[in-house]
Amino acid sequence: MTLRVRRGVPSLRSVRLVHEFRQSLRVACERGDFRVLHYSIQCDHAHFLVEAESRDALARGMKSIGARLARAVNRTFRRVGAVLDGRYHLHLLRTPREVRSALAYVLLNARKHWRQRFGCAPPVRPDAASSARWFEGWRDCSPTCESSGEPPEVAGARTWLARVGWRRHGLVDPSEIPG
């Protein structure tokens, strides 16, 4: 799932905004029939890996996440007005390989953007504007060894594909740069 913001909205990777959005996401990451499993915030868009039990649950959950992101942006930057640029972009994941690729893409998306911007491989470290610290499928556990004592802002996966199925294609290497 991808949410884009309108032109003119300040960068979503502001430390203050990321902190504000995390606080809001903690409350909304588990809604019974909708769960945010992982996320990544980039300058002008955010990626989410979610589970939903129905189309209606997905629509309600993404409306809630979009509203929370927009309110966090407006609060943080003391602005008013629309934040999101249209509806969310959806891609359904159906196979273990697709889920594994989506996990790497979402959690390591900042590395992709770094390479595009600077033309070289970025340092290997967890993206502070993502849920990488809560991910338990790293090949090398170093990105998740941060324990803040705070509750996670993501929910645990319930489906076989998102819990264990994706592991058939290998754990995620924190030095990967997603395509």
Buried (B, 14 or more C-beta within 10 A) or exposed (E): BBBBBEEEBBEBBBEEBBEBBBEBBBEBBBBEBBBBBBBBBBBBBBBBBBBBBEEEBBBBBBEBBBBBBBBBBBBBBEEEEEBBEEEBEEEEBEEBEBBBBBBBBBBBBBBBBBBEEEEEEBEBEBBBBBBBBBBEBBEEEEBBEEEEEEEBBBBBBEBEBBBEBBBEBEBBEBEBBBE
